[in-house]
Amino acid sequence: MTGKRLFQSVAEQISGLIDEGAFPPGTRLPGERELAERLSVSRVTIREAEIALQAIGRLEIKTGSGVYVSEDQPEVRATLPSASAFEVTEARLLIESEAAALAAHNISDEVIEQLADMIEKMRTGTEEEANRADEDFHRSIAEASNNAAMVHTVKSLWRMREDIPNVKATYEAVCVHDAESRTAEHEAIFLALRDRDPSGARNAMREHFHRLIEAMLDATEKMAMEELQEQASKSRERFAASAKIG
């Protein structure tokens, strides 16, 4: 499926069925096999879509029991664009680099101390704590720019990062497996801000997103290969079954 991984499209189809009332809140979804047949995809794709929907609060996966539609569905907000992880990251690079440069002029000693604490949480905290510190770090820099339009834009981009399933999945694939690089890049941004160096802060933020884009390209290539291998495996199974019948 051009421009979009298959599980992302399936996640949208399941979301649509939930919104239409086919799967009301609190009910158990049909099993993977039934959904796979209904949507004409593999069980692996169904599983990936369900995990993506669990990440944004639409589904709840209960081990040994099944997959349920969440009783409390996420708050309905303005419709998000159908953007890719690369588009979101490109926009973040352009906006947040300039936010960092502005912040270097305006940032207070108190915020500098808070940023240092956030980096420490990225380094030593749990995965959840590190992710929260990451978000707080970027939002704090935007707020330190003292530009309300910049703050709103950065928050909107972060919402896209978290609420668009394919974007969230891509970020998680990159950030979880490259936490050391992420922390080091945030520290470089912090040092430039601490030194009140606008050019240094801008460049450090750009380097962070440039590396992130490269990592996304690698991760996307790997996922595409895995999908091709899965399709090849299914083709072999069908061929083997046909040969036996013949």
Backbone as numpy.savetxt, mean C-alpha at the origin, in Angstrom:
# Nx Ny Nz CAx CAy CAz Cx Cy Cz
-4.30 -8.82 -17.46 -5.15 -7.63 -17.46 -4.27 -6.40 -17.46
-4.31 -5.62 -18.54 -3.39 -4.51 -18.74 -3.54 -3.46 -17.67
-2.39 -3.02 -17.10 -2.36 -1.92 -16.16 -2.85 -2.24 -14.76
-3.31 -3.46 -14.54 -3.84 -3.78 -13.21 -3.69 -5.27 -12.95
-3.14 -5.62 -11.80 -3.03 -7.04 -11.46 -4.42 -7.63 -11.24
-4.55 -8.91 -11.54 -5.85 -9.56 -11.53 -6.53 -9.50 -10.17
-5.77 -9.71 -9.08 -6.41 -9.73 -7.76 -7.02 -8.38 -7.42
-6.45 -7.29 -7.97 -7.00 -5.95 -7.70 -8.38 -5.81 -8.31
-8.52 -6.32 -9.54 -9.83 -6.28 -10.20 -10.83 -7.14 -9.46
-10.37 -8.31 -8.98 -11.26 -9.20 -8.23 -11.69 -8.56 -6.92
-10.75 -7.87 -6.25 -11.09 -7.17 -5.00 -12.18 -6.12 -5.24
-12.09 -5.44 -6.38 -13.11 -4.44 -6.71 -14.46 -5.11 -6.98
-14.43 -6.28 -7.64 -15.69 -7.00 -7.90 -16.34 -7.45 -6.59
-15.53 -7.96 -5.67 -16.09 -8.40 -4.38 -16.63 -7.20 -3.61
-15.91 -6.07 -3.64 -16.39 -4.85 -2.99 -17.73 -4.43 -3.57
-17.85 -4.55 -4.90 -19.10 -4.18 -5.55 -20.25 -5.08 -5.10
-19.98 -6.37 -4.94 -21.00 -7.31 -4.47 -21.42 -6.98 -3.04
-20.45 -6.56 -2.21 -20.77 -6.16 -0.83 -21.67 -4.93 -0.85
-21.31 -3.94 -1.69 -22.07 -2.70 -1.76 -23.48 -2.93 -2.30
-23.61 -3.93 -3.19 -24.92 -4.23 -3.77 -25.82 -5.04 -2.83
-25.24 -5.53 -1.72 -26.02 -6.31 -0.77 -25.96 -7.80 -0.98
-25.17 -8.27 -1.97 -25.05 -9.71 -2.20 -24.40 -10.39 -1.01
-23.48 -9.69 -0.36 -22.81 -10.20 0.84 -22.97 -9.15 1.94
-24.04 -9.20 2.72 -24.28 -8.19 3.76 -23.23 -8.25 4.87
-23.06 -7.17 5.61 -22.12 -7.16 6.74 -22.41 -8.27 7.74
-21.36 -8.95 8.17 -21.50 -10.02 9.15 -21.66 -11.40 8.54
-21.95 -11.48 7.25 -22.14 -12.78 6.61 -20.81 -13.37 6.15
-20.82 -14.68 6.02 -19.62 -15.39 5.57 -19.59 -15.43 4.05
-18.44 -15.13 3.48 -18.30 -15.22 2.03 -18.32 -16.70 1.60
-18.72 -16.95 0.36 -18.57 -18.32 -0.16 -17.10 -18.73 -0.10
-16.84 -20.03 -0.13 -15.47 -20.51 -0.08 -14.66 -20.08 -1.29
-13.34 -20.24 -1.17 -12.44 -19.84 -2.25 -12.79 -20.51 -3.57
-13.07 -21.82 -3.51 -13.36 -22.56 -4.74 -14.61 -22.00 -5.43
-15.67 -21.76 -4.64 -16.92 -21.25 -5.22 -16.72 -19.86 -5.81
-16.02 -18.98 -5.07 -15.77 -17.64 -5.58 -14.89 -17.67 -6.82
-13.89 -18.57 -6.81 -13.00 -18.69 -7.96 -13.78 -19.07 -9.22
-14.72 -20.01 -9.06 -15.54 -20.43 -10.20 -16.48 -19.30 -10.63
-17.03 -18.62 -9.65 -17.99 -17.54 -9.94 -17.32 -16.39 -10.70
-16.08 -16.07 -10.33 -15.38 -14.93 -10.93 -14.37 -15.35 -11.99
-14.29 -16.66 -12.26 -13.41 -17.20 -13.32 -11.95 -16.86 -13.11
-11.49 -17.06 -11.87 -10.07 -16.84 -11.54 -9.60 -18.00 -10.67
-8.32 -18.00 -10.34 -7.78 -19.06 -9.49 -8.09 -18.80 -8.02
-7.97 -19.84 -7.21 -8.18 -19.69 -5.77 -7.10 -18.79 -5.17
-5.90 -18.83 -5.72 -4.82 -17.96 -5.23 -5.19 -16.50 -5.43
-5.78 -16.18 -6.58 -6.20 -14.79 -6.84 -7.29 -14.36 -5.88
-8.23 -15.27 -5.59 -9.28 -14.97 -4.61 -8.66 -14.67 -3.26
-7.69 -15.50 -2.86 -7.03 -15.31 -1.57 -6.34 -13.96 -1.50
-5.63 -13.58 -2.57 -4.94 -12.29 -2.60 -5.93 -11.13 -2.50
-7.06 -11.25 -3.20 -8.08 -10.21 -3.16 -8.67 -10.08 -1.76
-8.91 -11.21 -1.11 -9.48 -11.18 0.24 -8.50 -10.55 1.23
-7.22 -10.85 1.09 -6.22 -10.25 1.97 -6.18 -8.74 1.77
-6.25 -8.30 0.51 -6.25 -6.86 0.22 -7.47 -6.18 0.82
-8.64 -6.84 0.76 -9.86 -6.26 1.31 -9.85 -6.29 2.84
-9.20 -7.28 3.42 -9.05 -7.30 4.87 -8.19 -6.12 5.32
-7.17 -5.80 4.53 -6.24 -4.71 4.89 -6.95 -3.36 4.98
-8.03 -3.19 4.22 -8.74 -1.90 4.27 -10.04 -1.99 5.07
-10.23 -3.14 5.76 -11.35 -3.25 6.69 -12.67 -3.72 6.11
-12.67 -4.16 4.86 -13.92 -4.62 4.26 -14.24 -6.07 4.63
-13.20 -6.87 4.82 -13.39 -8.27 5.18 -12.63 -8.60 6.45
-13.04 -9.68 7.08 -12.34 -10.20 8.27 -12.08 -11.69 8.05
-10.81 -12.06 8.04 -10.44 -13.46 7.83 -10.27 -14.13 9.19
-11.09 -15.14 9.45 -11.04 -15.87 10.72 -10.48 -17.27 10.47
-9.29 -17.51 10.99 -8.64 -18.79 10.77 -9.51 -19.95 11.25
-9.69 -20.91 10.37 -10.48 -22.08 10.72 -11.97 -21.88 10.60
-12.41 -20.67 10.30 -13.84 -20.39 10.22 -14.25 -19.90 8.84
-13.42 -19.05 8.26 -13.75 -18.53 6.93 -13.53 -17.03 6.84
-14.07 -16.45 5.78 -13.92 -15.02 5.51 -15.29 -14.35 5.64
-15.34 -13.30 6.44 -16.61 -12.64 6.73 -16.57 -11.17 6.29
-17.73 -10.67 5.90 -17.85 -9.25 5.60 -17.85 -8.49 6.93
-17.01 -7.51 7.06 -16.88 -6.78 8.33 -18.20 -6.13 8.73
-18.52 -6.25 10.00 -19.75 -5.61 10.53 -19.67 -4.10 10.36
-18.50 -3.55 10.68 -18.30 -2.10 10.55 -17.47 -1.85 9.30
-18.16 -1.48 8.23 -17.47 -1.20 6.98 -16.74 0.14 7.07
-15.63 0.29 6.32 -14.89 1.56 6.35 -15.81 2.72 6.00
-15.52 3.85 6.60 -16.31 5.05 6.33 -16.28 5.37 4.84
-17.45 5.63 4.29 -17.52 5.98 2.87 -17.04 7.41 2.69
-16.00 7.55 1.89 -15.45 8.89 1.66 -15.44 9.17 0.15
-14.90 10.30 -0.21 -14.85 10.67 -1.62 -14.17 9.57 -2.43
-14.70 9.33 -3.61 -14.15 8.29 -4.47 -12.70 8.58 -4.80
-11.87 7.55 -4.68 -10.46 7.71 -5.00 -10.23 7.39 -6.48
-9.22 8.00 -7.08 -8.93 7.70 -8.49 -8.36 6.30 -8.64
-8.44 5.77 -9.84 -7.88 4.45 -10.12 -6.39 4.64 -10.45
-5.62 4.89 -9.41 -4.20 5.20 -9.59 -3.34 3.99 -9.25
-2.20 3.90 -9.90 -1.25 2.83 -9.60 -0.32 3.28 -8.48
0.40 2.32 -7.92 1.39 2.65 -6.88 2.46 3.57 -7.43
2.81 3.41 -8.69 3.83 4.26 -9.29 3.34 5.70 -9.43
2.07 5.86 -9.81 1.52 7.21 -9.94 1.46 7.91 -8.59
1.01 7.18 -7.56 0.95 7.77 -6.22 2.34 8.16 -5.75
3.32 7.29 -5.98 4.68 7.57 -5.52 5.31 8.71 -6.29
5.03 8.80 -7.58 5.54 9.92 -8.38 4.99 11.24 -7.85
3.69 11.26 -7.53 3.07 12.47 -6.98 3.67 12.81 -5.62
3.88 11.79 -4.81 4.48 12.03 -3.50 5.89 12.59 -3.64
6.65 12.07 -4.59 8.01 12.58 -4.81 7.97 14.08 -5.10
7.08 14.49 -6.01 7.01 15.90 -6.40 6.54 16.78 -5.25
5.50 16.34 -4.55 4.90 17.17 -3.50 5.73 17.16 -2.22
6.10 15.96 -1.76 6.75 15.87 -0.45 8.19 16.37 -0.47
8.83 16.36 -1.63 10.18 16.93 -1.71 10.14 18.43 -1.44
9.15 19.09 -2.02 9.01 20.54 -1.79 8.49 20.83 -0.39
7.65 19.95 0.14 7.20 20.12 1.52 8.38 20.05 2.48
9.31 19.14 2.21 10.50 19.01 3.06 11.36 20.27 2.99
11.48 20.82 1.77 12.28 22.05 1.62 11.64 23.21 2.40
10.31 23.32 2.32 9.62 24.36 3.09 9.76 24.12 4.59
9.64 22.86 4.99 9.72 22.52 6.41 11.09 22.88 6.99
12.13 22.75 6.18 13.48 23.06 6.66 13.59 24.52 7.10
12.79 25.39 6.49 12.80 26.81 6.87 12.01 27.05 8.15
10.97 26.23 8.39 9.99 26.55 9.43 9.97 25.61 10.63
10.64 24.47 10.53 10.48 23.43 11.54 10.99 23.86 12.91
10.28 23.45 13.95 10.66 23.81 15.31 11.52 22.73 15.94
12.20 23.09 17.03 13.02 22.11 17.75 12.15 20.98 18.29
10.93 21.31 18.69 10.02 20.29 19.23 9.69 19.24 18.17
9.41 19.68 16.96 9.09 18.73 15.89 10.32 17.92 15.51
11.49 18.54 15.55 12.73 17.81 15.28 12.87 16.64 16.27
12.59 16.90 17.52 12.67 15.84 18.54 11.63 14.75 18.27
10.44 15.14 17.84 9.41 14.16 17.53 9.82 13.28 16.34
10.44 13.89 15.34 10.90 13.12 14.18 11.96 12.11 14.58
12.84 12.51 15.50 13.87 11.59 15.98 13.24 10.38 16.67
12.20 10.62 17.45 11.49 9.52 18.12 10.82 8.59 17.10
10.29 9.18 16.04 9.63 8.37 15.01 10.63 7.47 14.31
11.81 7.98 14.04 12.84 7.16 13.39 13.25 6.01 14.30
13.33 6.28 15.58 13.69 5.22 16.52 12.62 4.12 16.52
11.36 4.51 16.41 10.27 3.53 16.35 10.35 2.72 15.06
10.75 3.37 13.96 10.94 2.64 12.71 12.04 1.61 12.84
13.05 1.95 13.62 14.22 1.08 13.75 13.96 -0.09 14.72
13.25 0.17 15.81 13.14 -0.83 16.89 11.73 -1.34 17.16
10.72 -0.68 16.60 9.34 -1.04 16.91 8.86 -2.24 16.11
7.65 -2.67 16.42 7.01 -3.73 15.66 6.71 -3.21 14.26
6.29 -4.11 13.38 5.95 -3.70 12.02 4.84 -2.64 12.04
3.83 -2.86 12.88 2.72 -1.90 12.97 3.21 -0.56 13.50
4.05 -0.58 14.52 4.58 0.68 15.09 5.46 1.40 14.08
6.25 0.64 13.33 7.13 1.25 12.32 6.31 1.91 11.21
5.24 1.25 10.79 4.39 1.81 9.74 3.69 3.08 10.21
3.23 3.06 11.46 2.58 4.25 12.01 3.58 5.40 12.13
4.80 5.09 12.55 5.84 6.11 12.67 6.18 6.69 11.30
6.19 5.83 10.29 6.45 6.27 8.92 5.41 7.31 8.49
4.14 6.98 8.70 3.06 7.90 8.34 3.16 9.20 9.13
3.38 9.11 10.43 3.50 10.31 11.28 4.67 11.18 10.82
5.77 10.54 10.42 6.96 11.27 9.96 6.62 12.15 8.76
5.99 11.56 7.76 5.68 12.31 6.54 4.63 13.39 6.80
3.64 13.08 7.61 2.61 14.09 7.90 3.18 15.24 8.73
4.07 14.93 9.64 4.67 15.97 10.48 5.50 16.94 9.64
6.20 16.41 8.65 6.99 17.27 7.77 6.07 18.17 6.96
4.97 17.59 6.45 4.01 18.40 5.70 3.46 19.53 6.57
3.10 19.20 7.80 2.56 20.22 8.71 3.60 21.28 9.04
4.88 20.87 9.11 5.96 21.82 9.40 6.20 22.78 8.24
5.65 22.46 7.06 5.80 23.37 5.92 4.98 24.64 6.11
4.01 24.58 7.03 3.10 25.71 7.29 2.31 26.11 6.04
2.00 25.11 5.21 1.23 25.36 3.99 0.03 24.43 4.02
-1.17 24.98 4.25 -2.37 24.16 4.43 -2.68 23.32 3.19
-2.46 23.89 2.00 -2.72 23.15 0.77 -1.77 21.96 0.65
-0.52 22.16 1.06 0.47 21.08 1.02 0.07 19.97 2.00
-0.37 20.36 3.19 -0.79 19.37 4.19 -1.95 18.53 3.66
-2.94 19.20 3.10 -4.10 18.49 2.56 -3.69 17.52 1.46
-2.81 17.96 0.57 -2.38 17.11 -0.54 -1.63 15.88 -0.05
-0.73 16.07 0.91 0.04 14.94 1.45 -0.89 13.95 2.14
-1.87 14.44 2.90 -2.82 13.55 3.57 -3.65 12.78 2.54
-4.03 13.44 1.44 -4.81 12.78 0.40 -3.99 11.69 -0.28
-2.72 11.97 -0.51 -1.84 10.97 -1.13 -1.63 9.79 -0.20
-1.52 10.07 1.10 -1.36 8.96 2.05 -2.62 8.12 2.11
-3.77 8.77 2.00 -5.03 8.02 1.98 -5.07 7.10 0.75
-4.60 7.58 -0.38 -4.53 6.75 -1.59 -3.58 5.58 -1.37
-2.50 5.83 -0.68 -1.52 4.77 -0.38 -2.15 3.68 0.47
-3.04 4.06 1.38 -3.63 3.10 2.32 -4.95 2.49 1.85
-5.74 3.24 1.08 -7.11 2.82 0.78 -7.32 2.24 -0.61
-6.36 2.40 -1.51 -6.46 1.76 -2.82 -5.76 0.41 -2.70
-6.48 -0.70 -2.82 -5.90 -2.02 -2.52 -4.60 -2.33 -3.22
-4.52 -2.07 -4.54 -3.29 -2.41 -5.26 -2.11 -1.55 -4.82
-2.38 -0.29 -4.46 -1.31 0.59 -4.00 -0.81 0.12 -2.64
-1.74 -0.19 -1.74 -1.36 -0.66 -0.41 -0.56 -1.95 -0.49
-1.01 -2.88 -1.34 -0.32 -4.16 -1.47 1.10 -3.98 -1.98
1.28 -3.08 -2.95 2.62 -2.84 -3.50 3.53 -2.21 -2.46
3.02 -1.23 -1.72 3.83 -0.59 -0.67 4.23 -1.60 0.39
3.29 -2.45 0.78 3.60 -3.44 1.82 4.68 -4.41 1.35
4.60 -4.79 0.08 5.59 -5.72 -0.47 6.98 -5.12 -0.44
7.07 -3.82 -0.62 8.37 -3.14 -0.66 8.85 -2.78 0.73
8.00 -2.14 1.52 8.42 -1.60 2.82 8.76 -2.68 3.83
7.98 -3.77 3.84 8.22 -4.84 4.81 9.56 -5.50 4.57
9.91 -5.68 3.29 11.12 -6.42 2.96 12.35 -5.53 2.83
12.19 -4.22 2.97 13.34 -3.33 2.86 13.28 -2.27 3.95
12.98 -2.72 5.17 12.81 -1.80 6.29 14.09 -1.05 6.61
15.25 -1.70 6.44 16.52 -1.05 6.77 16.78 0.15 5.88
16.54 0.00 4.58 16.72 1.13 3.66 15.74 2.24 3.98
14.51 1.88 4.28 13.49 2.88 4.60 13.93 3.72 5.80
14.42 3.07 6.84 14.84 3.80 8.04 16.02 4.71 7.74
16.99 4.21 6.99 18.18 5.01 6.66 17.80 6.24 5.85
16.86 6.09 4.93 16.44 7.23 4.11 15.70 8.27 4.94
14.88 7.83 5.87 14.19 8.77 6.74 15.18 9.50 7.63
16.23 8.81 8.04 17.24 9.46 8.87 17.98 10.54 8.09
18.23 10.31 6.80 18.89 11.32 5.97 18.00 12.56 5.84
16.71 12.36 5.68 15.77 13.48 5.63 15.79 14.24 6.95
15.76 13.49 8.05 15.76 14.09 9.38 17.00 14.95 9.59
18.16 14.44 9.22 19.42 15.18 9.44 19.42 16.50 8.67
18.90 16.49 7.45 18.83 17.72 6.67 17.87 18.72 7.31
16.74 18.23 7.82 15.79 19.10 8.50 16.39 19.66 9.79
17.09 18.82 10.51 17.73 19.25 11.76 18.73 20.37 11.49
19.41 20.27 10.34 20.40 21.29 9.97 19.77 22.49 9.27
18.44 22.48 9.15 17.71 23.56 8.46 18.27 23.78 7.05
18.43 22.66 6.33 19.01 22.66 4.98 17.93 22.33 3.96
17.29 23.33 3.35 16.19 23.08 2.41 16.61 22.21 1.22
17.75 22.52 0.62 18.20 21.75 -0.53 18.50 20.30 -0.14
19.14 20.13 1.01 19.45 18.78 1.49 18.19 17.99 1.80
17.20 18.66 2.41 15.94 17.98 2.74 15.20 17.57 1.48
15.18 18.48 0.50 14.52 18.17 -0.77 15.18 16.97 -1.45
16.51 17.00 -1.52 17.23 15.91 -2.20 17.09 14.58 -1.46
17.13 14.63 -0.13 16.99 13.39 0.65 15.62 12.78 0.45
14.58 13.62 0.40 13.23 13.11 0.17 13.12 12.53 -1.23
13.73 13.20 -2.21 13.70 12.68 -3.58 14.40 11.32 -3.66
15.54 11.20 -2.99 16.28 9.94 -3.01 15.44 8.81 -2.40
14.72 9.15 -1.35 13.84 8.16 -0.70 12.81 7.62 -1.70
12.16 8.51 -2.43 11.13 8.08 -3.36 11.70 7.45 -4.62
12.87 7.91 -5.06 13.52 7.27 -6.21 13.84 5.81 -5.89
14.37 5.56 -4.70 14.68 4.19 -4.30 13.41 3.36 -4.18
12.35 3.99 -3.68 11.08 3.31 -3.51 10.51 2.88 -4.87
10.61 3.76 -5.85 10.11 3.43 -7.18 10.90 2.27 -7.79
12.22 2.29 -7.61 13.05 1.19 -8.13 12.66 -0.13 -7.45
12.44 -0.09 -6.14 12.05 -1.30 -5.42 10.68 -1.79 -5.89
9.78 -0.86 -6.19 8.47 -1.24 -6.71 8.58 -1.93 -8.06
9.45 -1.44 -8.91 9.66 -2.05 -10.22 10.13 -3.50 -10.05
11.07 -3.69 -9.13 11.57 -5.05 -8.87 10.47 -5.95 -8.34
9.69 -5.42 -7.38 8.61 -6.23 -6.77 7.53 -6.56 -7.79
7.18 -5.58 -8.63 6.15 -5.80 -9.64 6.60 -6.86 -10.64
7.86 -6.79 -11.03 8.39 -7.79 -11.96 8.33 -9.19 -11.36
8.65 -9.29 -10.08 8.61 -10.59 -9.40 7.18 -11.12 -9.33
6.22 -10.25 -8.98 4.83 -10.68 -8.88 4.29 -11.10 -10.25
4.70 -10.39 -11.31 4.26 -10.74 -12.65 4.78 -12.13 -13.04
6.02 -12.41 -12.68 6.61 -13.72 -12.98 5.87 -14.82 -12.22
5.53 -14.56 -10.96 4.80 -15.56 -10.17 3.43 -15.84 -10.78
2.78 -14.77 -11.28 1.47 -14.95 -11.90 1.58 -15.77 -13.19
2.63 -15.50 -13.97 2.85 -16.26 -15.19 3.12 -17.74 -14.87
3.90 -17.97 -13.82 4.19 -19.35 -13.41 2.91 -20.06 -12.97
2.04 -19.36 -12.27 0.78 -19.95 -11.84 -0.07 -20.32 -13.05
-0.14 -19.42 -14.04 -0.92 -19.69 -15.24 -0.33 -20.87 -16.01
1.01 -20.95 -16.07 1.66 -22.06 -16.77 1.36 -23.38 -16.07
1.36 -23.36 -14.73 1.07 -24.56 -13.96 -0.35 -25.04 -14.21
-1.31 -24.12 -14.27 -2.70 -24.47 -14.55 -2.85 -25.06 -15.95
-2.09 -24.50 -16.91 -2.15 -25.00 -18.27 -1.61 -26.43 -18.34
-0.53 -26.70 -17.60 0.03 -28.05 -17.56 -0.99 -29.05 -16.99
-1.67 -28.63 -15.92 -2.66 -29.51 -15.29 -3.80 -29.83 -16.24
-4.26 -28.81 -16.97 -5.35 -29.03 -17.94 -4.90 -29.96 -19.06
-3.65 -29.73 -19.52 -3.13 -30.57 -20.60 -3.00 -32.02 -20.15
-2.50 -32.20 -18.92 -2.34 -33.55 -18.38 -3.68 -34.25 -18.24
-4.68 -33.51 -17.77 -6.02 -34.07 -17.62 -6.62 -34.44 -18.97
-6.41 -33.60 -19.98 -6.93 -33.86 -21.33 -6.26 -35.09 -21.92
-4.95 -35.23 -21.67 -4.20 -36.36 -22.22 -4.71 -37.68 -21.65
-5.08 -37.66 -20.37 -5.59 -38.89 -19.74 -6.95 -39.28 -20.32
-7.78 -38.25 -20.56 -9.10 -38.50 -21.12 -8.98 -39.09 -22.53
-8.01 -38.51 -23.31 -7.79 -38.98 -24.67 -7.30 -40.41 -24.70
